[in-house]
């Protein structure tokens, strides 16, 4: 199971001086509280939200997952397609 790197999301947000409310709008959360719960790890980010974050921050989607998991997924893909 892939694990979202919440600290990476928070760090990117803070580097751009964006509020949690700004981020809620980026991913289409209906309330600030919904986004707050995601950034605190109490509610998971959905796949489409990670995609929206990646586009917003001009990052690859895999950059938003824990490094070990992302590397394993990439290596598995290489073995399957290689």
C-alpha atoms as one frame of an Amber mdcrd trajectory, in Angstrom:
protein
   0.000   0.000   0.000   1.327   3.417  -0.952   1.769   5.964   1.811   1.367
   9.664   1.049   4.212  11.817   2.336   2.176  14.390   4.243   5.305  16.241
   5.368   6.256  16.816   1.725   2.849  18.340   1.000   3.027  20.571   4.064
   6.593  21.650   3.236   5.675  22.578  -0.346   2.656  24.512   0.909   4.735
  26.431   3.446   7.516  27.160   0.914   4.922  28.839  -1.308   3.429  30.704
   1.682   0.046  29.106   1.051  -2.584  28.532   3.686  -4.442  25.302   4.275
  -7.491  27.116   2.928  -5.607  27.834  -0.316  -4.762  24.145  -0.609  -8.334
  23.117   0.118  -9.366  25.110  -2.947  -6.616  23.519  -5.084  -7.849  19.988
  -4.416 -11.540  20.882  -4.291 -12.239  20.299  -0.603 -15.550  21.750   0.422
 -14.182  22.996   3.747 -10.907  23.986   5.352 -11.546  21.347   8.008 -11.483
  18.585   5.364  -8.067  19.692   4.147  -6.776  20.146   7.698  -7.701  16.522
   8.464  -5.837  15.330   5.363  -2.675  17.253   6.188  -2.791  15.944   9.768
  -3.119  12.348   8.519  -6.582  11.832   9.985  -8.169  11.454   6.551  -6.393
  10.099   3.441  -5.666  12.107   0.337  -7.497  10.631  -2.650  -5.645   9.698
  -5.832  -7.163  12.573  -7.793  -6.129  15.007  -5.033  -2.511  13.823  -5.256
  -2.699  14.320  -9.014  -4.017  17.876  -8.518  -1.246  18.632  -6.002   1.405
  17.274  -8.353   0.150  19.498 -11.158  -0.171  22.521  -8.889   3.382  22.169
  -7.540   4.789  21.034 -10.913   5.997  17.746  -9.393   5.799  14.098 -10.392
   2.996  12.187  -8.679   5.461   9.696  -7.207   7.180  12.545  -5.340   4.175
  12.635  -3.000   4.686   9.121  -1.680   7.119   7.784   0.891  10.458   7.295
  -0.851  10.848   3.557  -0.223   7.405   2.803  -1.548   7.872   4.955  -4.625
  11.213   3.294  -5.415   9.690  -0.166  -5.009   6.848   0.723  -7.372   9.269
   2.094  -9.964  11.515  -0.972  -9.747   8.523  -3.292 -10.041   7.369  -1.380
 -13.116  10.834  -1.641 -14.663  10.932  -5.403 -14.063   7.462  -5.861 -15.555
   8.107  -3.700 -18.597  11.854  -4.124 -18.922
